[in-house]
Amino acid sequence: MKNSYRTLEQAIGYRFKKKAVLELALTHPSFRYENPSANDDNQRLEYLGDAVLSLISADYLFKHNPEAREGDMSKLRSRLTEDRKLAQIGVALGLSEFLKLGHGEEKNGGAQRPSNLADAVEALIGAAWIDGGARAANKIFRTVFIPELDELKEASAKSNPKGDLQEYAQSHGFDIPVYETIETSGPEHNRVFTLKVTACGKIWNASASSKREAERLAALKALEDVV
Protein backbone atom coordinates (compact mmCIF):
# COMPACT_ATOMS: atom_id res chain seq x y z
CA MET A 1 0.00 0.00 0.00
CA LYS A 2 2.83 2.41 0.81
CA ASN A 3 4.41 2.21 -2.61
CA SER A 4 1.07 2.56 -4.40
CA TYR A 5 0.72 6.13 -3.12
CA ARG A 6 4.26 7.19 -4.05
CA THR A 7 3.32 8.99 -7.27
CA LEU A 8 0.51 10.85 -5.54
CA GLU A 9 2.78 11.92 -2.68
CA GLN A 10 5.33 13.16 -5.20
CA ALA A 11 2.63 15.15 -6.97
CA ILE A 12 1.42 16.86 -3.80
CA GLY A 13 4.90 17.46 -2.39
CA TYR A 14 4.31 15.70 0.91
CA ARG A 15 5.01 12.17 2.14
CA PHE A 16 2.57 10.93 4.75
CA LYS A 17 3.94 9.35 7.88
CA LYS A 18 0.66 7.53 8.46
CA LYS A 19 -0.55 6.03 5.18
CA ALA A 20 -3.85 5.11 6.80
CA VAL A 21 -4.71 8.81 7.08
CA LEU A 22 -3.96 9.30 3.39
CA GLU A 23 -6.04 6.24 2.52
CA LEU A 24 -8.94 7.58 4.55
CA ALA A 25 -8.79 10.89 2.66
CA LEU A 26 -9.37 8.92 -0.53
CA THR A 27 -12.21 6.78 0.83
CA HIS A 28 -15.58 7.85 -0.56
CA PRO A 29 -18.69 7.36 1.62
CA SER A 30 -20.03 4.82 -0.90
CA PHE A 31 -17.11 2.49 -0.11
CA ARG A 32 -17.89 2.65 3.58
CA TYR A 33 -21.56 1.90 3.01
CA GLU A 34 -20.76 -1.19 0.95
CA ASN A 35 -17.98 -2.48 3.20
CA PRO A 36 -18.95 -3.12 6.84
CA SER A 37 -15.26 -3.47 7.74
CA ALA A 38 -14.61 0.15 6.78
CA ASN A 39 -14.95 2.26 9.91
CA ASP A 40 -14.90 5.73 8.35
CA ASP A 41 -14.79 7.77 5.13
CA ASN A 42 -13.31 11.09 4.02
CA GLN A 43 -16.20 13.40 4.94
CA ARG A 44 -14.76 14.57 8.26
CA LEU A 45 -11.35 15.15 6.69
CA GLU A 46 -13.06 17.08 3.89
CA TYR A 47 -14.67 19.35 6.49
CA LEU A 48 -11.32 19.99 8.15
CA GLY A 49 -9.49 20.45 4.86
CA ASP A 50 -11.99 23.04 3.67
CA ALA A 51 -11.29 25.18 6.74
CA VAL A 52 -7.51 24.64 6.59
CA LEU A 53 -7.32 25.50 2.88
CA SER A 54 -9.33 28.67 3.44
CA LEU A 55 -7.01 29.75 6.25
CA ILE A 56 -3.78 28.96 4.42
CA SER A 57 -5.03 30.71 1.28
CA ALA A 58 -6.03 33.81 3.24
CA ASP A 59 -2.69 33.87 5.07
CA TYR A 60 -0.70 33.53 1.84
CA LEU A 61 -2.70 36.20 -0.01
CA PHE A 62 -2.43 38.60 2.93
CA LYS A 63 1.35 38.20 3.26
CA HIS A 64 2.21 38.24 -0.45
CA ASN A 65 -0.17 40.94 -1.67
CA PRO A 66 0.39 43.93 0.64
CA GLU A 67 -1.32 46.34 -1.76
CA ALA A 68 -4.38 44.18 -2.41
CA ARG A 69 -7.74 45.19 -1.00
CA GLU A 70 -9.94 42.87 1.01
CA GLY A 71 -12.33 42.38 -1.90
CA ASP A 72 -9.53 41.42 -4.31
CA MET A 73 -8.08 38.88 -1.88
CA SER A 74 -11.51 37.40 -1.16
CA LYS A 75 -12.18 36.95 -4.87
CA LEU A 76 -8.87 35.20 -5.46
CA ARG A 77 -9.35 32.92 -2.47
CA SER A 78 -12.86 32.07 -3.60
CA ARG A 79 -11.71 31.24 -7.12
CA LEU A 80 -8.83 29.14 -5.80
CA THR A 81 -10.97 27.11 -3.40
CA GLU A 82 -14.19 26.75 -5.42
CA ASP A 83 -15.29 23.20 -6.25
CA ARG A 84 -14.63 23.60 -9.97
CA LYS A 85 -11.00 24.56 -9.38
CA LEU A 86 -10.54 21.82 -6.78
CA ALA A 87 -11.92 19.27 -9.23
CA GLN A 88 -9.44 20.46 -11.87
CA ILE A 89 -6.65 20.04 -9.34
CA GLY A 90 -7.93 16.56 -8.56
CA VAL A 91 -7.74 15.64 -12.23
CA ALA A 92 -4.21 17.05 -12.52
CA LEU A 93 -3.14 14.98 -9.50
CA GLY A 94 -4.66 11.82 -10.96
CA LEU A 95 -6.85 11.30 -7.91
CA SER A 96 -9.35 9.20 -9.86
CA GLU A 97 -6.80 6.35 -9.80
CA PHE A 98 -6.63 6.40 -6.00
CA LEU A 99 -10.23 6.94 -4.92
CA LYS A 100 -11.81 4.07 -2.99
CA LEU A 101 -15.40 3.89 -4.20
CA GLY A 102 -18.35 1.62 -3.73
CA HIS A 103 -19.17 -0.65 -6.66
CA GLY A 104 -22.23 1.35 -7.69
CA GLU A 105 -20.46 4.70 -7.50
CA GLU A 106 -17.50 3.38 -9.46
CA LYS A 107 -19.75 1.85 -12.11
CA ASN A 108 -21.51 5.20 -12.56
CA GLY A 109 -18.29 7.10 -13.20
CA GLY A 110 -17.70 8.27 -9.66
CA ALA A 111 -13.92 8.33 -10.09
CA GLN A 112 -14.28 11.16 -12.60
CA ARG A 113 -17.15 12.96 -10.86
CA PRO A 114 -16.03 16.57 -10.16
CA SER A 115 -17.68 16.68 -6.73
CA ASN A 116 -15.84 13.52 -5.63
CA LEU A 117 -12.51 14.87 -6.85
CA ALA A 118 -13.05 18.25 -5.17
CA ASP A 119 -14.00 16.56 -1.90
CA ALA A 120 -10.92 14.35 -2.06
CA VAL A 121 -8.61 17.34 -2.57
CA GLU A 122 -10.03 19.00 0.54
CA ALA A 123 -9.77 15.72 2.42
CA LEU A 124 -6.09 15.46 1.43
CA ILE A 125 -5.44 18.86 2.98
CA GLY A 126 -7.25 17.79 6.13
CA ALA A 127 -5.31 14.54 6.24
CA ALA A 128 -2.01 16.39 5.86
CA TRP A 129 -2.99 18.65 8.75
CA ILE A 130 -3.69 15.60 10.93
CA ASP A 131 -0.52 13.83 9.80
CA GLY A 132 1.96 16.69 9.98
CA GLY A 133 0.20 19.85 11.14
CA ALA A 134 0.40 23.25 9.48
CA ARG A 135 3.83 22.51 8.00
CA ALA A 136 2.48 19.53 6.05
CA ALA A 137 -0.60 21.35 4.81
CA ASN A 138 1.52 24.31 3.73
CA LYS A 139 3.86 22.02 1.77
CA ILE A 140 0.92 20.78 -0.27
CA PHE A 141 -0.34 24.33 -0.69
CA ARG A 142 3.04 25.52 -2.00
CA THR A 143 3.37 22.59 -4.39
CA VAL A 144 -0.18 22.36 -5.70
CA PHE A 145 -2.04 25.59 -5.07
CA ILE A 146 0.47 28.41 -5.53
CA PRO A 147 0.98 27.61 -9.24
CA GLU A 148 -2.80 27.66 -9.65
CA LEU A 149 -2.99 30.94 -7.77
CA ASP A 150 -0.33 32.50 -9.97
CA GLU A 151 -2.38 31.56 -13.03
CA LEU A 152 -5.51 33.09 -11.52
CA LYS A 153 -3.65 36.31 -10.68
CA GLU A 154 -2.25 36.49 -14.20
CA ALA A 155 -5.69 35.99 -15.70
CA SER A 156 -7.10 38.64 -13.37
CA ALA A 157 -4.37 41.10 -14.38
CA LYS A 158 -5.32 40.59 -18.03
CA SER A 159 -8.96 41.37 -17.35
CA ASN A 160 -10.55 44.56 -18.61
CA PRO A 161 -12.59 46.11 -15.76
CA LYS A 162 -13.11 49.39 -17.65
CA GLY A 163 -14.58 47.53 -20.59
CA ASP A 164 -16.65 45.33 -18.28
CA LEU A 165 -18.01 48.38 -16.45
CA GLN A 166 -18.93 50.12 -19.68
CA GLU A 167 -20.68 46.99 -20.94
CA TYR A 168 -22.58 46.62 -17.67
CA ALA A 169 -23.62 50.29 -17.61
CA GLN A 170 -24.86 50.33 -21.19
CA SER A 171 -26.68 47.02 -20.87
CA HIS A 172 -28.56 48.40 -17.85
CA GLY A 173 -29.59 51.69 -19.47
CA PHE A 174 -26.89 53.96 -18.02
CA ASP A 175 -24.53 56.36 -19.79
CA ILE A 176 -20.93 55.45 -20.59
CA PRO A 177 -18.74 55.71 -17.42
CA VAL A 178 -16.86 59.01 -17.07
CA TYR A 179 -13.36 59.14 -15.53
CA GLU A 180 -12.02 62.39 -14.05
CA THR A 181 -8.78 63.24 -12.26
CA ILE A 182 -9.47 64.61 -8.77
CA GLU A 183 -5.94 65.14 -7.52
CA THR A 184 -2.30 64.66 -8.47
CA SER A 185 0.11 64.53 -5.55
CA GLY A 186 3.66 63.54 -4.63
CA PRO A 187 7.04 64.42 -6.18
CA GLU A 188 7.47 64.17 -9.93
CA HIS A 189 9.29 60.84 -9.72
CA ASN A 190 6.62 59.34 -7.47
CA ARG A 191 3.26 60.74 -8.54
CA VAL A 192 -0.03 59.55 -7.08
CA PHE A 193 -3.11 60.06 -9.21
CA THR A 194 -6.56 60.06 -7.63
CA LEU A 195 -9.47 59.68 -10.02
CA LYS A 196 -13.18 59.21 -9.85
CA VAL A 197 -15.46 57.27 -12.11
CA THR A 198 -19.11 58.19 -12.45
CA ALA A 199 -21.20 55.24 -13.56
CA CYS A 200 -24.62 53.73 -12.94
CA GLY A 201 -25.65 56.79 -10.93
CA LYS A 202 -22.78 56.45 -8.44
CA ILE A 203 -19.21 57.66 -7.93
CA TRP A 204 -16.10 55.67 -6.95
CA ASN A 205 -12.58 56.96 -6.24
CA ALA A 206 -9.20 55.24 -6.59
CA SER A 207 -5.53 56.18 -6.38
CA ALA A 208 -2.47 54.73 -8.10
CA SER A 209 0.93 55.64 -9.51
CA SER A 210 -0.55 56.08 -13.00
CA LYS A 211 -3.84 57.38 -14.34
CA ARG A 212 -4.42 54.14 -16.21
CA GLU A 213 -4.05 52.01 -13.09
CA ALA A 214 -6.22 54.41 -11.07
CA GLU A 215 -8.95 54.13 -13.69
CA ARG A 216 -8.67 50.34 -13.62
CA LEU A 217 -8.93 50.25 -9.83
CA ALA A 218 -11.88 52.64 -9.85
CA ALA A 219 -13.65 50.45 -12.40
CA LEU A 220 -12.97 47.37 -10.25
CA LYS A 221 -14.48 49.10 -7.22
CA ALA A 222 -17.55 49.99 -9.25
CA LEU A 223 -17.95 46.44 -10.55
CA GLU A 224 -17.64 44.97 -7.06
CA ASP A 225 -20.40 47.31 -5.92
CA VAL A 226 -22.91 47.01 -8.75
CA VAL A 227 -22.48 43.52 -10.15
C-alpha positions as a Markdown table, in Angstrom:
| # | Residue | x | y | z |
|---|---|---|---|---|
| 1 | Met | 0.0 | 0.0 | 0.0 |
| 2 | Lys | 2.8 | 2.4 | 0.8 |
| 3 | Asn | 4.4 | 2.2 | -2.6 |
| 4 | Ser | 1.1 | 2.6 | -4.4 |
| 5 | Tyr | 0.7 | 6.1 | -3.1 |
| 6 | Arg | 4.3 | 7.2 | -4.1 |
| 7 | Thr | 3.3 | 9.0 | -7.3 |
| 8 | Leu | 0.5 | 10.9 | -5.5 |
| 9 | Glu | 2.8 | 11.9 | -2.7 |
| 10 | Gln | 5.3 | 13.2 | -5.2 |
| 11 | Ala | 2.6 | 15.2 | -7.0 |
| 12 | Ile | 1.4 | 16.9 | -3.8 |
| 13 | Gly | 4.9 | 17.5 | -2.4 |
| 14 | Tyr | 4.3 | 15.7 | 0.9 |
| 15 | Arg | 5.0 | 12.2 | 2.1 |
| 16 | Phe | 2.6 | 10.9 | 4.7 |
| 17 | Lys | 3.9 | 9.4 | 7.9 |
| 18 | Lys | 0.7 | 7.5 | 8.5 |
| 19 | Lys | -0.6 | 6.0 | 5.2 |
| 20 | Ala | -3.8 | 5.1 | 6.8 |
| 21 | Val | -4.7 | 8.8 | 7.1 |
| 22 | Leu | -4.0 | 9.3 | 3.4 |
| 23 | Glu | -6.0 | 6.2 | 2.5 |
| 24 | Leu | -8.9 | 7.6 | 4.5 |
| 25 | Ala | -8.8 | 10.9 | 2.7 |
| 26 | Leu | -9.4 | 8.9 | -0.5 |
| 27 | Thr | -12.2 | 6.8 | 0.8 |
| 28 | His | -15.6 | 7.8 | -0.6 |
| 29 | Pro | -18.7 | 7.4 | 1.6 |
| 30 | Ser | -20.0 | 4.8 | -0.9 |
| 31 | Phe | -17.1 | 2.5 | -0.1 |
| 32 | Arg | -17.9 | 2.6 | 3.6 |
| 33 | Tyr | -21.6 | 1.9 | 3.0 |
| 34 | Glu | -20.8 | -1.2 | 1.0 |
| 35 | Asn | -18.0 | -2.5 | 3.2 |
| 36 | Pro | -18.9 | -3.1 | 6.8 |
| 37 | Ser | -15.3 | -3.5 | 7.7 |
| 38 | Ala | -14.6 | 0.2 | 6.8 |
| 39 | Asn | -14.9 | 2.3 | 9.9 |
| 40 | Asp | -14.9 | 5.7 | 8.3 |
| 41 | Asp | -14.8 | 7.8 | 5.1 |
| 42 | Asn | -13.3 | 11.1 | 4.0 |
| 43 | Gln | -16.2 | 13.4 | 4.9 |
| 44 | Arg | -14.8 | 14.6 | 8.3 |
| 45 | Leu | -11.4 | 15.2 | 6.7 |
| 46 | Glu | -13.1 | 17.1 | 3.9 |
| 47 | Tyr | -14.7 | 19.3 | 6.5 |
| 48 | Leu | -11.3 | 20.0 | 8.1 |
| 49 | Gly | -9.5 | 20.5 | 4.9 |
| 50 | Asp | -12.0 | 23.0 | 3.7 |
| 51 | Ala | -11.3 | 25.2 | 6.7 |
| 52 | Val | -7.5 | 24.6 | 6.6 |
| 53 | Leu | -7.3 | 25.5 | 2.9 |
| 54 | Ser | -9.3 | 28.7 | 3.4 |
| 55 | Leu | -7.0 | 29.7 | 6.3 |
| 56 | Ile | -3.8 | 29.0 | 4.4 |
| 57 | Ser | -5.0 | 30.7 | 1.3 |
| 58 | Ala | -6.0 | 33.8 | 3.2 |
| 59 | Asp | -2.7 | 33.9 | 5.1 |
| 60 | Tyr | -0.7 | 33.5 | 1.8 |
| 61 | Leu | -2.7 | 36.2 | 0.0 |
| 62 | Phe | -2.4 | 38.6 | 2.9 |
| 63 | Lys | 1.3 | 38.2 | 3.3 |
| 64 | His | 2.2 | 38.2 | -0.4 |
| 65 | Asn | -0.2 | 40.9 | -1.7 |
| 66 | Pro | 0.4 | 43.9 | 0.6 |
| 67 | Glu | -1.3 | 46.3 | -1.8 |
| 68 | Ala | -4.4 | 44.2 | -2.4 |
| 69 | Arg | -7.7 | 45.2 | -1.0 |
| 70 | Glu | -9.9 | 42.9 | 1.0 |
| 71 | Gly | -12.3 | 42.4 | -1.9 |
| 72 | Asp | -9.5 | 41.4 | -4.3 |
| 73 | Met | -8.1 | 38.9 | -1.9 |
| 74 | Ser | -11.5 | 37.4 | -1.2 |
| 75 | Lys | -12.2 | 36.9 | -4.9 |
| 76 | Leu | -8.9 | 35.2 | -5.5 |
| 77 | Arg | -9.4 | 32.9 | -2.5 |
| 78 | Ser | -12.9 | 32.1 | -3.6 |
| 79 | Arg | -11.7 | 31.2 | -7.1 |
| 80 | Leu | -8.8 | 29.1 | -5.8 |
| 81 | Thr | -11.0 | 27.1 | -3.4 |
| 82 | Glu | -14.2 | 26.7 | -5.4 |
| 83 | Asp | -15.3 | 23.2 | -6.2 |
| 84 | Arg | -14.6 | 23.6 | -10.0 |
| 85 | Lys | -11.0 | 24.6 | -9.4 |
| 86 | Leu | -10.5 | 21.8 | -6.8 |
| 87 | Ala | -11.9 | 19.3 | -9.2 |
| 88 | Gln | -9.4 | 20.5 | -11.9 |
| 89 | Ile | -6.6 | 20.0 | -9.3 |
| 90 | Gly | -7.9 | 16.6 | -8.6 |
| 91 | Val | -7.7 | 15.6 | -12.2 |
| 92 | Ala | -4.2 | 17.0 | -12.5 |
| 93 | Leu | -3.1 | 15.0 | -9.5 |
| 94 | Gly | -4.7 | 11.8 | -11.0 |
| 95 | Leu | -6.9 | 11.3 | -7.9 |
| 96 | Ser | -9.3 | 9.2 | -9.9 |
| 97 | Glu | -6.8 | 6.3 | -9.8 |
| 98 | Phe | -6.6 | 6.4 | -6.0 |
| 99 | Leu | -10.2 | 6.9 | -4.9 |
| 100 | Lys | -11.8 | 4.1 | -3.0 |
| 101 | Leu | -15.4 | 3.9 | -4.2 |
| 102 | Gly | -18.4 | 1.6 | -3.7 |
| 103 | His | -19.2 | -0.6 | -6.7 |
| 104 | Gly | -22.2 | 1.4 | -7.7 |
| 105 | Glu | -20.5 | 4.7 | -7.5 |
| 106 | Glu | -17.5 | 3.4 | -9.5 |
| 107 | Lys | -19.7 | 1.9 | -12.1 |
| 108 | Asn | -21.5 | 5.2 | -12.6 |
| 109 | Gly | -18.3 | 7.1 | -13.2 |
| 110 | Gly | -17.7 | 8.3 | -9.7 |
| 111 | Ala | -13.9 | 8.3 | -10.1 |
| 112 | Gln | -14.3 | 11.2 | -12.6 |
| 113 | Arg | -17.1 | 13.0 | -10.9 |
| 114 | Pro | -16.0 | 16.6 | -10.2 |
| 115 | Ser | -17.7 | 16.7 | -6.7 |
| 116 | Asn | -15.8 | 13.5 | -5.6 |
| 117 | Leu | -12.5 | 14.9 | -6.9 |
| 118 | Ala | -13.1 | 18.3 | -5.2 |
| 119 | Asp | -14.0 | 16.6 | -1.9 |
| 120 | Ala | -10.9 | 14.3 | -2.1 |
| 121 | Val | -8.6 | 17.3 | -2.6 |
| 122 | Glu | -10.0 | 19.0 | 0.5 |
| 123 | Ala | -9.8 | 15.7 | 2.4 |
| 124 | Leu | -6.1 | 15.5 | 1.4 |
| 125 | Ile | -5.4 | 18.9 | 3.0 |
| 126 | Gly | -7.3 | 17.8 | 6.1 |
| 127 | Ala | -5.3 | 14.5 | 6.2 |
| 128 | Ala | -2.0 | 16.4 | 5.9 |
| 129 | Trp | -3.0 | 18.6 | 8.8 |
| 130 | Ile | -3.7 | 15.6 | 10.9 |
| 131 | Asp | -0.5 | 13.8 | 9.8 |
| 132 | Gly | 2.0 | 16.7 | 10.0 |
| 133 | Gly | 0.2 | 19.9 | 11.1 |
| 134 | Ala | 0.4 | 23.3 | 9.5 |
| 135 | Arg | 3.8 | 22.5 | 8.0 |
| 136 | Ala | 2.5 | 19.5 | 6.1 |
| 137 | Ala | -0.6 | 21.4 | 4.8 |
| 138 | Asn | 1.5 | 24.3 | 3.7 |
| 139 | Lys | 3.9 | 22.0 | 1.8 |
| 140 | Ile | 0.9 | 20.8 | -0.3 |
| 141 | Phe | -0.3 | 24.3 | -0.7 |
| 142 | Arg | 3.0 | 25.5 | -2.0 |
| 143 | Thr | 3.4 | 22.6 | -4.4 |
| 144 | Val | -0.2 | 22.4 | -5.7 |
| 145 | Phe | -2.0 | 25.6 | -5.1 |
| 146 | Ile | 0.5 | 28.4 | -5.5 |
| 147 | Pro | 1.0 | 27.6 | -9.2 |
| 148 | Glu | -2.8 | 27.7 | -9.7 |
| 149 | Leu | -3.0 | 30.9 | -7.8 |
| 150 | Asp | -0.3 | 32.5 | -10.0 |
| 151 | Glu | -2.4 | 31.6 | -13.0 |
| 152 | Leu | -5.5 | 33.1 | -11.5 |
| 153 | Lys | -3.7 | 36.3 | -10.7 |
| 154 | Glu | -2.2 | 36.5 | -14.2 |
| 155 | Ala | -5.7 | 36.0 | -15.7 |
| 156 | Ser | -7.1 | 38.6 | -13.4 |
| 157 | Ala | -4.4 | 41.1 | -14.4 |
| 158 | Lys | -5.3 | 40.6 | -18.0 |
| 159 | Ser | -9.0 | 41.4 | -17.4 |
| 160 | Asn | -10.5 | 44.6 | -18.6 |
| 161 | Pro | -12.6 | 46.1 | -15.8 |
| 162 | Lys | -13.1 | 49.4 | -17.7 |
| 163 | Gly | -14.6 | 47.5 | -20.6 |
| 164 | Asp | -16.7 | 45.3 | -18.3 |
| 165 | Leu | -18.0 | 48.4 | -16.4 |
| 166 | Gln | -18.9 | 50.1 | -19.7 |
| 167 | Glu | -20.7 | 47.0 | -20.9 |
| 168 | Tyr | -22.6 | 46.6 | -17.7 |
| 169 | Ala | -23.6 | 50.3 | -17.6 |
| 170 | Gln | -24.9 | 50.3 | -21.2 |
| 171 | Ser | -26.7 | 47.0 | -20.9 |
| 172 | His | -28.6 | 48.4 | -17.8 |
| 173 | Gly | -29.6 | 51.7 | -19.5 |
| 174 | Phe | -26.9 | 54.0 | -18.0 |
| 175 | Asp | -24.5 | 56.4 | -19.8 |
| 176 | Ile | -20.9 | 55.4 | -20.6 |
| 177 | Pro | -18.7 | 55.7 | -17.4 |
| 178 | Val | -16.9 | 59.0 | -17.1 |
| 179 | Tyr | -13.4 | 59.1 | -15.5 |
| 180 | Glu | -12.0 | 62.4 | -14.0 |
| 181 | Thr | -8.8 | 63.2 | -12.3 |
| 182 | Ile | -9.5 | 64.6 | -8.8 |
| 183 | Glu | -5.9 | 65.1 | -7.5 |
| 184 | Thr | -2.3 | 64.7 | -8.5 |
| 185 | Ser | 0.1 | 64.5 | -5.5 |
| 186 | Gly | 3.7 | 63.5 | -4.6 |
| 187 | Pro | 7.0 | 64.4 | -6.2 |
| 188 | Glu | 7.5 | 64.2 | -9.9 |
| 189 | His | 9.3 | 60.8 | -9.7 |
| 190 | Asn | 6.6 | 59.3 | -7.5 |
| 191 | Arg | 3.3 | 60.7 | -8.5 |
| 192 | Val | 0.0 | 59.6 | -7.1 |
| 193 | Phe | -3.1 | 60.1 | -9.2 |
| 194 | Thr | -6.6 | 60.1 | -7.6 |
| 195 | Leu | -9.5 | 59.7 | -10.0 |
| 196 | Lys | -13.2 | 59.2 | -9.8 |
| 197 | Val | -15.5 | 57.3 | -12.1 |
| 198 | Thr | -19.1 | 58.2 | -12.4 |
| 199 | Ala | -21.2 | 55.2 | -13.6 |
| 200 | Cys | -24.6 | 53.7 | -12.9 |
| 201 | Gly | -25.6 | 56.8 | -10.9 |
| 202 | Lys | -22.8 | 56.4 | -8.4 |
| 203 | Ile | -19.2 | 57.7 | -7.9 |
| 204 | Trp | -16.1 | 55.7 | -7.0 |
| 205 | Asn | -12.6 | 57.0 | -6.2 |
| 206 | Ala | -9.2 | 55.2 | -6.6 |
| 207 | Ser | -5.5 | 56.2 | -6.4 |
| 208 | Ala | -2.5 | 54.7 | -8.1 |
| 209 | Ser | 0.9 | 55.6 | -9.5 |
| 210 | Ser | -0.5 | 56.1 | -13.0 |
| 211 | Lys | -3.8 | 57.4 | -14.3 |
| 212 | Arg | -4.4 | 54.1 | -16.2 |
| 213 | Glu | -4.1 | 52.0 | -13.1 |
| 214 | Ala | -6.2 | 54.4 | -11.1 |
| 215 | Glu | -8.9 | 54.1 | -13.7 |
| 216 | Arg | -8.7 | 50.3 | -13.6 |
| 217 | Leu | -8.9 | 50.2 | -9.8 |
| 218 | Ala | -11.9 | 52.6 | -9.8 |
| 219 | Ala | -13.7 | 50.5 | -12.4 |
| 220 | Leu | -13.0 | 47.4 | -10.2 |
| 221 | Lys | -14.5 | 49.1 | -7.2 |
| 222 | Ala | -17.5 | 50.0 | -9.3 |
| 223 | Leu | -18.0 | 46.4 | -10.5 |
| 224 | Glu | -17.6 | 45.0 | -7.1 |
| 225 | Asp | -20.4 | 47.3 | -5.9 |
| 226 | Val | -22.9 | 47.0 | -8.7 |
| 227 | Val | -22.5 | 43.5 | -10.2 |
